[in-house]
Amino acid sequence: MTTAAQPANTKALAPNTGSTVPGKNDWAVLPITKGKAKYSFPAEWGDGALHHKISKEKLASVAEQVALLYTSQPAALQTAVRAFWALCWELAGQPVTAAVRDATPKVSAHRLLWNLPINLSLGPKSPATDPGQAFDPDTVPDPQAPGKRVLDGVSAKLRLLEERWDRASDGNAGLGDFRTPALWNDLTALLREAHQEADEAGREGRLLYPPKTEQWLYDGTSHLRKGLTEFLSAAAGEQRFRRARSNAPSIAAHKDSAAVAATAQATTTYKGKSVTLTVTVTGGAVHHVGERHTFTFFDFSGRLRPITTLWPETPTFAALTALAGRLAPHLARICLAHLVNLESADAEDWPYDDIELAQQPAGEHCVYFVAGIEGIVGTEATEDDPAAVAVDVEIKTFAPNDHSGPGLLKPDLVAIGTALKARPQ
């Protein structure tokens, strides 16, 4: 690997205590903002934008622990945390560390981690496939499987780093297990391996890594990052629809059905109270998923989104219901984790806002889903039973993300609908 000439970085300064945290909307230091201007972008990108592979929210939790443990004991833990911090300082580059040193609050662990060039991807603004707080990787075509995609080398290592952090966050009965030198040694090793995979030659002395334009699509209206989704052409998609819809049964009888098709629970202890979250999927929701996210039952008369992803093997309503049953325990767990991360004063104060999340690992699948909170009921503690909270959640839709199902752009889906109407089964 050819290493581009970079300004020599100074010895890492100790992070501040983290008691004052920069705003997430004002995260970028000036060298990063100026670094974006060093590249030219496709015309439809405009000035372009910076996208975090590991989200700012996840990095904030890492930064909080770095600030907390930097002077901790035992010595082995302190050494491991400082080694991770020193590597972050090194990989940030001297312009970034100088800006982090002088910004308010000074030497913020949050600001340094948010501005690591290796974790930033250049792309268009406001892509339709923005995964929110979920991992947002760079991907490349899979040389072993035409049409498929895989994580690039940097993203593969950063995903492992995030997964390692998630395991630590889930440890100690959900309170987090961050005081082990092994955790920080693992993070340091994975971050170093990510750097070894990076395109240093392509930087040519610039602060940011070059944009990967191949992984972005534009349909004339919306920008989309391909991720791990297999995008079908109109011709290939039409073939898939015709095969799936041959002698397909009707699911009309299930429209608006309130019958429970799947249910599952997740539990935790939050602020001293036992919390049980119950997820329900109705027959009507399964019907909706069939009409919006399957080859067999897709309704071309509905409103089309910039990208539509489709469950590949759902030839009957029973098969789609079985899929809902397999996903339900994972959706319950994800919903409960999302609510806990809101850090309200009490579970009974959790908002009734819909939960809408994308790129969520759910067993063998990766999903996008929308869930509505139908009720939050608390009970007071008694001599025999502790205080408890019951949360009822209804799943409104669930769609495949990444490897779990192929995708079609809106113009291609329109063309397929026209072709199927002109020449029915």
C-alpha atoms as one frame of an Amber mdcrd trajectory, in Angstrom:
protein
   0.000   0.000   0.000   1.277   3.424  -0.920   0.903   5.894   1.887   0.080
   9.426   0.843   1.984  12.261   2.448   0.016  13.462   5.451   0.978  16.168
   7.953   2.733  14.640  10.923   0.357  14.333  13.854   1.314  15.422  17.333
   1.132  13.313  20.464  -2.450  12.711  21.534  -3.769  15.136  24.111  -5.917
  13.750  26.904  -9.667  14.009  26.180 -11.774  16.266  28.349 -14.149  14.753
  30.852 -17.063  14.803  28.430 -19.295  16.719  30.826 -19.984  19.163  27.982
 -20.804  17.511  24.655 -20.863  19.184  21.228 -24.193  19.222  19.403 -24.647
  16.378  16.932 -25.908  18.778  14.266 -22.744  20.844  14.513 -20.343  17.939
  14.411 -17.900  18.702  11.568 -14.704  20.662  12.137 -13.607  23.091   9.431
 -10.837  20.902   7.942 -13.403  18.154   7.270 -15.810  20.627   5.668 -13.035
  22.047   3.508 -11.813  18.534   2.726 -15.067  17.760   0.945 -14.334  20.566
  -1.511 -11.118  18.843  -2.615 -13.138  16.436  -4.768 -15.394  16.930  -7.766
 -18.766  15.153  -7.678 -21.372  14.093 -10.225 -23.547  17.084 -11.171 -26.627
  15.628  -9.464 -24.751  15.517  -6.132 -24.396  19.275  -5.938 -21.879  20.098
  -3.193 -22.091  16.537  -1.876 -22.390  15.436   1.728 -20.567  13.431   4.369
 -22.079  10.186   5.671 -20.990   8.312   8.806 -20.545   4.558   8.462 -20.771
   4.075  12.230 -23.420   6.559  13.326 -22.732   9.652  15.412 -25.033   8.207
  18.079 -23.005   4.995  18.364 -19.719   6.924  18.330 -21.054   9.171  21.090
 -21.403   6.152  23.368 -17.797   5.151  22.616 -16.570   8.709  23.233 -18.393
   8.861  26.555 -16.549   5.791  27.786 -13.181   7.017  26.465 -13.582  10.238
  28.472 -14.708   8.296  31.549 -12.025   5.603  31.486  -8.981   7.540  30.245
  -7.662   7.960  33.804  -9.237   4.812  35.243  -7.676   1.919  37.089  -6.450
  -0.781  36.878  -3.425   0.191  34.821  -4.131  -2.404  32.108  -7.529  -0.822
  31.391  -6.063   2.683  31.303  -3.332   1.542  28.915  -5.835  -0.118  26.568
  -8.183   2.899  26.491  -5.281   5.277  25.872  -3.986   3.103  23.029  -7.371
   3.273  21.317  -7.538   7.036  21.806  -4.000   7.485  20.492  -4.856   5.552
  17.324  -7.986   7.650  16.784  -5.854  10.781  17.213  -3.301   9.469  14.723
  -5.849   8.478  12.074  -7.797  11.731  12.396  -4.876  13.666  10.952  -3.170
  16.803  12.209  -5.683  19.321  10.764  -8.545  17.548  12.536  -6.772  17.139
  15.862  -5.713  20.806  15.822  -9.343  21.802  15.280 -10.546  19.422  18.007
  -7.931  20.824  20.372  -9.091  24.398  19.882 -12.860  23.922  19.559 -15.268
  24.329  22.475 -15.377  22.104  24.431 -11.661  21.605  23.943 -10.304  18.142
  23.072 -13.734  16.551  22.928 -13.688  12.784  22.484 -17.065  13.089  20.740
 -15.792  15.606  18.207 -12.661  13.591  17.426 -14.555  10.359  16.813 -17.239
  12.134  14.767 -14.523  13.531  12.477 -12.471  10.396  11.787 -11.930  10.454
   8.001 -11.875   6.661   7.821 -15.480   6.547   9.065 -16.752   9.146   6.584
 -18.089   8.502   3.083 -18.653  11.147   0.431 -21.999  11.039  -1.337 -25.113
  13.046  -2.247 -27.293  14.865   0.253 -30.389  13.260   1.816 -30.374   9.837
   0.131 -33.689   7.995   0.135 -31.934   4.989   1.651 -30.477   6.823   4.653
 -30.482   4.202   7.454 -30.636   6.682  10.312 -28.581   5.443  13.259 -27.883
   2.048  11.691 -24.559   1.091  10.121 -24.177   2.726   6.691 -21.389   0.907
   4.825 -19.596   1.385   1.553 -20.132  -1.627  -0.715 -18.667  -2.979  -3.936
 -19.777  -5.594  -6.496 -19.209  -9.177  -5.349 -16.658 -10.687  -7.767 -17.968
 -14.178  -6.958 -21.680 -13.446  -7.563 -22.805 -11.134 -10.369 -25.476  -8.704
  -9.200 -24.631  -9.202  -5.525 -22.628  -6.809  -3.373 -20.263  -7.059  -0.410
 -18.845  -4.629   2.126 -15.609  -2.989   1.075 -12.564  -3.714   3.226 -12.890
  -0.657   5.465 -16.603  -1.125   6.096 -16.143  -4.819   6.848 -13.699  -3.996
   9.644 -15.766  -1.087  10.964 -18.851  -3.288  11.109 -16.895  -5.777  13.224
 -15.837  -2.887  15.447 -19.454  -1.769  15.879 -20.594  -5.330  16.594 -17.862
  -5.666  19.226 -19.060  -2.443  20.846 -22.659  -3.620  20.749 -21.756  -6.830
  22.578 -20.034  -4.802  25.272 -23.042  -2.462  25.494 -25.363  -5.437  25.990
 -23.150  -6.960  28.679 -23.621  -6.736  32.428 -27.375  -7.295  32.152 -27.717
  -4.445  29.664 -25.780  -1.927  31.768 -22.667  -2.245  29.628 -19.362  -4.025
  30.163 -16.740  -1.459  29.188 -14.085  -1.943  31.849 -12.203  -4.818  30.233
  -8.849  -4.201  28.521  -9.793  -6.888  25.956 -12.628  -4.706  24.624 -10.386
  -1.723  23.968  -7.610  -3.887  22.562 -10.126  -5.375  20.130 -11.380  -1.936
  19.094  -7.831  -0.754  18.524  -6.953  -3.814  16.439 -10.090  -3.515  14.272
  -9.613   0.217  13.724  -5.997  -0.402  12.696  -7.125  -3.163  10.325  -9.708
  -0.810   8.821  -6.945   1.699   8.151  -4.861  -0.991   6.498  -7.762  -1.608
   4.118  -8.171   2.075   3.280  -7.278   3.657  -0.048  -4.363   5.751   1.103
  -2.989   6.166  -2.419  -6.365   7.470  -3.612  -6.281  10.218  -0.995  -3.231
  11.818  -2.624  -2.497  13.803   0.502  -6.106  14.890   1.008  -7.807  14.584
   4.377 -10.847  12.645   3.156 -10.944   9.418   1.181 -12.207   9.592  -2.416
 -15.928   9.137  -3.136 -17.117   5.779  -4.446 -19.574   6.936  -7.093 -20.310
   3.387  -8.312 -22.270   2.594  -5.167 -24.768   5.439  -5.695 -27.858   5.489
  -7.912 -29.963   8.421  -9.097 -33.381   7.982 -10.701 -33.855  11.615 -11.661
 -35.467  12.470  -8.337 -33.898  10.463  -5.514 -30.399   9.354  -4.565 -29.901
   5.836  -3.264 -26.916   4.009  -1.839 -26.893   0.422  -3.082 -25.723  -1.092
   0.191 -25.969  -4.869   0.044 -29.232  -4.826  -1.903 -29.332  -6.594  -5.255
 -30.940  -4.148  -7.701 -32.904  -5.841 -10.464 -33.273  -4.435 -13.954 -36.765
  -3.957 -15.362 -36.331  -7.065 -17.536 -35.082  -9.269 -14.693 -37.736  -7.912
 -12.366 -40.526  -8.604 -14.845 -39.423 -12.234 -15.090 -39.461 -12.564 -11.300
 -42.956 -11.060 -11.073 -44.356 -13.282 -13.822 -42.998 -16.448 -12.225 -44.272
 -15.503  -8.758 -47.735 -14.442  -9.928 -48.479 -17.537 -12.000 -51.531 -19.193
 -10.362 -51.078 -17.003  -7.269 -53.839 -17.246  -4.637 -55.863 -14.222  -3.558
 -55.182 -12.558  -0.204 -58.055 -10.069  -0.431 -59.943 -11.737   2.437 -57.213
 -10.603   4.882 -57.353  -6.888   4.050 -57.913  -4.874   7.254 -58.031  -8.079
   9.322 -57.532  -7.454  13.044 -56.803 -11.133  13.701 -53.412 -11.701  15.336
 -51.044 -13.277  12.840 -47.907 -13.162  15.028 -46.894 -11.924  18.449 -43.782
 -11.842  20.636 -42.440 -10.248  23.812 -39.208  -8.693  25.024 -38.414  -7.759
  28.618 -35.915  -5.627  30.474 -35.459  -3.668  33.692 -35.525   0.089  33.174
 -35.136   2.697  35.921 -35.900   0.025  38.486 -39.093  -1.174  36.797 -39.753
  -4.434  34.983 -40.746  -3.627  31.389 -42.509  -6.061  29.076 -43.008  -5.031
  25.445 -45.473  -7.042  23.379 -45.346  -6.890  19.587 -48.409  -7.824  17.544
 -48.692  -8.343  13.793 -52.259  -8.444  12.489 -53.529 -10.176   9.402 -54.171
  -6.744   7.928 -50.513  -5.789   8.382 -49.406  -9.039   6.738 -51.784  -8.263
   3.852 -50.229  -4.783   3.541 -46.738  -6.279   3.402 -47.930  -8.694   0.722
 -49.218  -5.860  -1.451 -46.130  -3.664  -0.968 -43.201  -6.033  -0.520 -43.724
  -9.351  -2.353 -43.466 -10.410  -5.987 -46.577 -12.558  -5.624 -49.076 -10.012
  -4.332 -47.590  -6.597  -5.202 -50.230  -3.937  -5.986 -48.922  -1.776  -8.828
 -51.773   0.722  -8.371 -50.378   1.901  -5.021 -47.978   4.788  -4.472 -44.470
   3.778  -5.497 -41.403   4.719  -3.464 -37.937   5.566  -4.870 -36.914   1.987
  -4.105 -39.113  -1.010  -3.385 -37.601  -4.088  -1.760 -39.346  -7.446  -2.036
 -39.385 -10.618   0.035 -38.237 -13.270  -2.446 -39.983 -16.449  -1.207 -43.552
 -15.671  -0.137 -45.875 -17.575  -2.524 -48.815 -17.718  -0.091 -50.359 -15.726
   2.726 -49.358 -18.546   5.080 -45.710 -18.197   4.044 -45.820 -14.449   4.670
 -47.492 -15.024   8.047 -44.764 -17.518   8.972 -42.162 -14.883   8.081 -43.933
 -12.425  10.385 -43.755 -15.009  13.155 -40.007 -15.453  12.697 -39.406 -11.712
  12.694 -41.680 -10.823  15.624 -39.239 -11.708  18.474 -36.524  -9.640  16.821
 -38.843  -6.686  16.219 -39.894  -6.782  19.880 -36.255  -6.713  20.980 -35.402
  -3.874  18.575 -38.412  -1.788  19.649 -37.580  -2.185  23.322 -33.912  -1.270
  22.773 -34.996   1.805  20.802 -37.263   2.987  23.632 -34.637   2.344  26.307
 -32.133   4.410  24.317 -34.483   7.399  24.493 -33.412   7.660  28.155 -36.665
   9.125  29.415 -37.094   9.667  33.136 -39.569   6.802  33.262 -40.812   4.150
  30.856 -44.332   5.489  31.282 -43.100   8.732  29.720 -41.943   7.110  26.494
 -43.523   8.954  23.554 -46.267   7.402  21.460 -44.388   8.288  18.269 -44.186
   5.581  15.618 -40.939   3.618  15.628 -39.477   3.613  12.108 -36.099   1.924
  11.719 -34.077   0.632   8.789 -31.132  -1.717   8.354 -32.004  -3.652  11.510
 -30.490  -7.150  11.944 -33.365  -9.536  12.689 -32.108 -13.089  12.901 -31.169
 -14.261   9.417 -32.739 -11.144   7.920 -32.150  -7.409   7.796 -35.320  -5.304
   7.894 -36.975  -1.937   7.650 -40.122  -1.682   9.732 -42.694   0.722  11.150
 -44.333   0.075  14.515 -47.025   2.000  16.348 -47.132   2.215  20.149 -50.691
   1.377  21.126 -50.411   1.575  24.903 -48.036   2.070  27.854 -49.469   1.006
  31.202 -47.641   1.084  34.526 -48.445  -0.680  37.791 -47.304   0.434  41.237
 -45.034  -1.732  43.328 -46.651  -3.878  46.006 -45.256  -5.952  48.828 -45.228
  -8.991  46.555 -44.510  -7.492  43.114 -42.131  -4.785  41.866 -43.303  -1.846
  39.766 -43.898  -2.871  36.161 -44.649  -1.337  32.785 -46.421  -3.030  29.869
 -45.913  -1.639  26.365 -48.105  -2.747  23.456 -46.732  -2.268  19.946 -48.394
  -3.046  16.629 -46.248  -3.648  13.544 -47.550  -1.694  10.563 -45.135  -2.945
   7.904 -41.865  -4.837   7.495 -39.669  -4.953   4.411 -36.365  -6.597   3.528
 -33.144  -4.601   3.618 -29.676  -5.456   2.314 -29.230  -9.160   1.535 -32.775
 -10.125   2.580 -34.482  -9.174  -0.674 -33.838  -7.566  -4.059 -34.778  -3.990
  -4.870 -36.286  -2.148  -7.822 -36.078   1.536  -8.637 -39.349   3.390  -9.180
 -38.917   3.833 -12.989 -38.214   0.118 -13.410 -41.192  -0.843 -11.262 -43.433
   1.443 -13.336 -42.159  -0.232 -16.521 -42.853  -3.687 -15.059 -46.366  -2.723
 -14.045 -47.059  -1.441 -17.544 -45.700  -4.633 -19.111 -47.753  -6.888 -16.829
 -50.909  -4.916 -17.589 -50.285  -5.066 -21.329 -49.597  -8.783 -21.288 -51.231
 -10.395 -18.236 -50.432 -13.906 -17.026
